Amino acid sequence: MNADIHSSDISLEPADNERLAALCGQFDSHLRQIEQRLGVEINNRGSRFRIIGDNAAVQRAGRILESLYEETASAALTPGKIHLYLQESTDAGPDAADDGDTDTIAIKTPGGVIMPRGRNQRHYLHNILANDLNFGIGPAGTGKTYLAVACAVHALEQERVSRLVLVRPAVEAGERLGFLPGDMTQKVDPYLRPLYDALYEMFGIDKVARLIERNVIEVAPLAFMRGRSLNDAFIILDEGQNTTVEQMKMFLTRIGFGSTAVVTGDITQVDLPKHTESGLRQVIDVLKDSKGISFSFFSSQDVVRHPLVQRVISAYEDYERLSERP
């Protein structure tokens, strides 16, 4: 055997044929997913598994199999769940420094407990809990908005704030939607759908409707924020890259006493007209040295959606870097 190739044998107990079948997946699809991601070979007979490959990858695969087998005792395994386990294992590798931040954070919502996935998400949640103004910047699929909504729901449940204000700029991603029927609220509703989806998952549709009716939750386009001062509120500005410089300044000066604000966005996907500077891009330079303000940056490695999304984002990043070369 090649000196760089190692093998490890593990036995999963208690041996349970149904759980073992769930772990392996139909036609061993779950094992193939792990093999492809970690570059190992996995063979099994009953509850005994042999893993072959690079030593670090073999050890990582063994830990994942043990964790996933524990998961089968109480929940079904899906390709998405396996992807998240793989993501966490990659993040927690021996070369992944954690900056001394090893505390586990659990955000409790009526819809369940939400755990951060990986070092950057933990850092992001720590920042939101510790600062009044926070920025989460990175590509789609990294959990920026979802985790911010979870923190907002938790703060409302703990009565640390009296209302939630969720805001998005109404900027089309290359489309023109002005012809759509309805009043202003109905026209901007599609832009706010990701925020509604997160709220529905954490609160349930009926409770969200009641809280919106009582103005405890307000979901609104950014234009509706002008002239207001928001006290005792948890405020989220989503898609912050699509704010102009003036709009970003307007939003940041709406923050009142007892409030927490989170701004999320992806500065690589700006939908503003050409030659219009993104307020999110500028604010990084303006506020980077200010106290009480945090910046959390995500990369394609933090994507928690389908692994294909991660590869797409990485490919675009590589292409743009090459295009910028003289």
Protein Blocks (a to p, Z undefined) as FASTA:
>chain_A
ZZkbccdddddddddfklmmmmnoghhlmmmmmmmmnopacddehjbccdeddfklmmmm
mmmmmmmmmmmmmpccdfklmmmmmmmmmmmmmklcghhpabccddddfkbccddedjkl
mmmmmmmmmpmbdcddddehilmmmmmmmmmmmmmmnopafbdcdddddddehiacklpg
cdfklmmmmmmmmmmmmmmmmnopklmmmmmmnomaccddfklmgopacehiacddehkl
lpcfklmmmmmmmpcghiacdddddfklccbdehiacfklmmmmmmmmpghiacddddfk
lpcbdfklmmmmmmmmmmmmmmmpZZ
